Amino acid sequence: MSKSDYYELLGASRTASQDELKKAYRKMAMKYHPDKNQGDKEAEHKFKEINEAYDVLRDDTKRAAYDRYGHAAFEQGGMGGGGFGGGAGGFDFAGGFGDIFEEMFGEILGGGGRRRGPDQAGQRGADLRYDMNITLDEAFNGAEKTIKVSTLVSCDVCNGQGTAPGTSPVTCSTCDGHGSVRMQQGFFSIERTCPTCQGAGKVIKDPCKNCQGVGRTRKERTLVVSVPSGVESGTRIRLSGEGEAGMRGGRAGDLYVILSVAGHPLFQRDGANLHCRVPIPMTMAALGGKVSVPVIDGSTAEVEVKAGTQSGHQVRLRHKGMTVLRSASRGDLYVELMVETPSRLTKRQKEILEEFAIESEKTKTHPESESFFEKVKDMLGV
């Protein structure tokens, strides 16, 4: 059974801003909330679909992936197998559907909308983004790159618990350890996150001095990123669990490395293919010959120049282009021959060319230009 389009589920356009998406979500979530449609399985299913849609679209990274790949971005490794390099899988949903509803309607009701106990108190750490520049040669060969990332890590004194050594959190007196309190708001009866313990069910009386009870400290970490061969600008590599540490024992977020491939002095890239403009002397273009051209793998290839070659003529060298991501194949190299007109001629060279010009008039050695000017004469009626 195919899944519904996320934008259609929310009743929003694909160009909707985050504020517009939030308003659309609120409207649909209120309409299909289980408290308002008790016993209606269809409404319950619709409510889950709406929450799933908003969970993706409210995250810029997930939304970009969905816009490009659709639902395939989050199935069997994500991005249809090609969005993330380095063994990266697809996106992981950071929280349950109730987390979104709690976040949205907590603004109105002063808290969240679902019951949370001590076993559910852990909060997943935030995902991080790192922009990495690589050369075209590194994109061709692949590379191991070392990066430094400043992020929040679990406090090594309290092991992320936020309590001073030898102490433990105590039961919250506001919610009696449930992590939530119930309140009535008109038609709805909603449980919101306890404002005292923030859903943990426990409070810290004696906080860790190293992290001030937060359970996390900032630290610069050194990571090694494996860049596979064949990547392009915009390729995203996911390092699972290398984002910010979670709160109260929650799992860490992920680090997304966004690649940008720099230009090259000799090659222009077009997907897996490369283009290279090679100048050749006018005499070689006229008489023919051979020219050695560079290849991205560090080797050279010999290109035959046929007599009478015109400027802009392309020669295709198969399998001399870029490597293809997650494949053993390579693209092609297109060599564009550019005929170079000689400059700074000696007196003797000028004499030779003048003689050549006279002979050319007699032998009609420039058929294209002669044909062009004949057409001009016909047009002007000369």
ChimeraX attribute file (.defattr): number of C-alpha atoms within 10 A of each C-alpha:
attribute: neighborCount
match mode: 1-to-1
recipient: residues
	/A:1	3
	/A:2	5
	/A:3	8
	/A:4	12
	/A:5	14
	/A:6	25
	/A:7	19
	/A:8	12
	/A:9	19
	/A:10	23
	/A:11	15
	/A:12	17
	/A:13	13
	/A:14	13
	/A:15	9
	/A:16	13
	/A:17	11
	/A:18	13
	/A:19	10
	/A:20	13
	/A:21	20
	/A:22	17
	/A:23	14
	/A:24	20
	/A:25	23
	/A:26	17
	/A:27	12
	/A:28	17
	/A:29	22
	/A:30	14
	/A:31	15
	/A:32	20
	/A:33	18
	/A:34	18
	/A:35	15
	/A:36	15
	/A:37	13
	/A:38	11
	/A:39	10
	/A:40	13
	/A:41	11
	/A:42	11
	/A:43	17
	/A:44	18
	/A:45	13
	/A:46	19
	/A:47	21
	/A:48	18
	/A:49	20
	/A:50	25
	/A:51	23
	/A:52	18
	/A:53	21
	/A:54	23
	/A:55	20
	/A:56	21
	/A:57	24
	/A:58	16
	/A:59	12
	/A:60	11
	/A:61	15
	/A:62	19
	/A:63	20
	/A:64	14
	/A:65	22
	/A:66	20
	/A:67	14
	/A:68	13
	/A:69	15
	/A:70	18
	/A:71	18
	/A:72	16
	/A:73	24
	/A:74	21
	/A:75	14
	/A:76	11
	/A:77	17
	/A:78	22
	/A:79	21
	/A:80	16
	/A:81	18
	/A:82	17
	/A:83	21
	/A:84	25
	/A:85	22
	/A:86	15
	/A:87	14
	/A:88	18
	/A:89	22
	/A:90	22
	/A:91	20
	/A:92	13
	/A:93	12
	/A:94	18
	/A:95	12
	/A:96	12
	/A:97	19
	/A:98	15
	/A:99	16
	/A:100	21
	/A:101	20
	/A:102	21
	/A:103	17
	/A:104	19
	/A:105	18
	/A:106	16
	/A:107	10
	/A:108	10
	/A:109	16
	/A:110	14
	/A:111	22
	/A:112	28
	/A:113	25
	/A:114	23
	/A:115	19
	/A:116	23
	/A:117	19
	/A:118	16
	/A:119	12
	/A:120	15
	/A:121	19
	/A:122	16
	/A:123	18
	/A:124	21
	/A:125	22
	/A:126	20
	/A:127	20
	/A:128	18
	/A:129	16
	/A:130	15
	/A:131	11
	/A:132	15
	/A:133	13
	/A:134	19
	/A:135	14
	/A:136	24
	/A:137	18
	/A:138	19
	/A:139	24
	/A:140	23
	/A:141	16
	/A:142	19
	/A:143	16
	/A:144	11
	/A:145	13
	/A:146	10
	/A:147	13
	/A:148	11
	/A:149	16
	/A:150	13
	/A:151	17
	/A:152	20
	/A:153	23
	/A:154	24
	/A:155	22
	/A:156	13
	/A:157	17
	/A:158	22
	/A:159	16
	/A:160	23
	/A:161	24
	/A:162	30
	/A:163	25
	/A:164	20
	/A:165	14
	/A:166	7
	/A:167	14
	/A:168	16
	/A:169	17
	/A:170	13
	/A:171	18
	/A:172	20
	/A:173	13
	/A:174	16
	/A:175	21
	/A:176	13
	/A:177	20
	/A:178	22
	/A:179	29
	/A:180	28
	/A:181	21
	/A:182	15
	/A:183	13
	/A:184	10
	/A:185	10
	/A:186	6
	/A:187	8
	/A:188	11
	/A:189	13
	/A:190	21
	/A:191	20
	/A:192	25
	/A:193	28
	/A:194	26
	/A:195	15
	/A:196	16
	/A:197	22
	/A:198	18
	/A:199	29
	/A:200	26
	/A:201	27
	/A:202	24
	/A:203	20
	/A:204	19
	/A:205	14
	/A:206	17
	/A:207	21
	/A:208	22
	/A:209	14
	/A:210	17
	/A:211	21
	/A:212	15
	/A:213	19
	/A:214	20
	/A:215	26
	/A:216	26
	/A:217	17
	/A:218	14
	/A:219	13
	/A:220	11
	/A:221	13
	/A:222	11
	/A:223	13
	/A:224	11
	/A:225	17
	/A:226	16
	/A:227	24
	/A:228	22
	/A:229	22
	/A:230	26
	/A:231	31
	/A:232	21
	/A:233	15
	/A:234	14
	/A:235	19
	/A:236	26
	/A:237	25
	/A:238	26
	/A:239	24
	/A:240	16
	/A:241	17
	/A:242	21
	/A:243	25
	/A:244	24
	/A:245	28
	/A:246	22
	/A:247	22
	/A:248	21
	/A:249	20
	/A:250	15
	/A:251	18
	/A:252	23
	/A:253	22
	/A:254	23
	/A:255	21
	/A:256	22
	/A:257	22
	/A:258	17
	/A:259	20
	/A:260	19
	/A:261	18
	/A:262	15
	/A:263	12
	/A:264	11
	/A:265	8
	/A:266	13
	/A:267	20
	/A:268	16
	/A:269	16
	/A:270	14
	/A:271	14
	/A:272	21
	/A:273	20
	/A:274	22
	/A:275	18
	/A:276	19
	/A:277	16
	/A:278	18
	/A:279	16
	/A:280	19
	/A:281	13
	/A:282	18
	/A:283	15
	/A:284	18
	/A:285	22
	/A:286	15
	/A:287	12
	/A:288	15
	/A:289	14
	/A:290	13
	/A:291	15
	/A:292	11
	/A:293	14
	/A:294	17
	/A:295	18
	/A:296	18
	/A:297	13
	/A:298	7
	/A:299	9
	/A:300	12
	/A:301	12
	/A:302	11
	/A:303	16
	/A:304	12
	/A:305	20
	/A:306	14
	/A:307	13
	/A:308	15
	/A:309	19
	/A:310	15
	/A:311	15
	/A:312	14
	/A:313	13
	/A:314	18
	/A:315	14
	/A:316	14
	/A:317	17
	/A:318	12
	/A:319	14
	/A:320	23
	/A:321	25
	/A:322	28
	/A:323	26
	/A:324	20
	/A:325	19
	/A:326	14
	/A:327	9
	/A:328	9
	/A:329	14
	/A:330	18
	/A:331	19
	/A:332	18
	/A:333	27
	/A:334	21
	/A:335	21
	/A:336	17
	/A:337	23
	/A:338	19
	/A:339	20
	/A:340	15
	/A:341	10
	/A:342	10
	/A:343	6
	/A:344	7
	/A:345	10
	/A:346	9
	/A:347	8
	/A:348	9
	/A:349	12
	/A:350	12
	/A:351	12
	/A:352	11
	/A:353	12
	/A:354	12
	/A:355	11
	/A:356	11
	/A:357	12
	/A:358	10
	/A:359	12
	/A:360	12
	/A:361	11
	/A:362	8
	/A:363	8
	/A:364	11
	/A:365	13
	/A:366	11
	/A:367	8
	/A:368	10
	/A:369	11
	/A:370	13
	/A:371	10
	/A:372	10
	/A:373	11
	/A:374	13
	/A:375	12
	/A:376	12
	/A:377	10
	/A:378	9
	/A:379	9
	/A:380	8
	/A:381	7
	/A:382	7
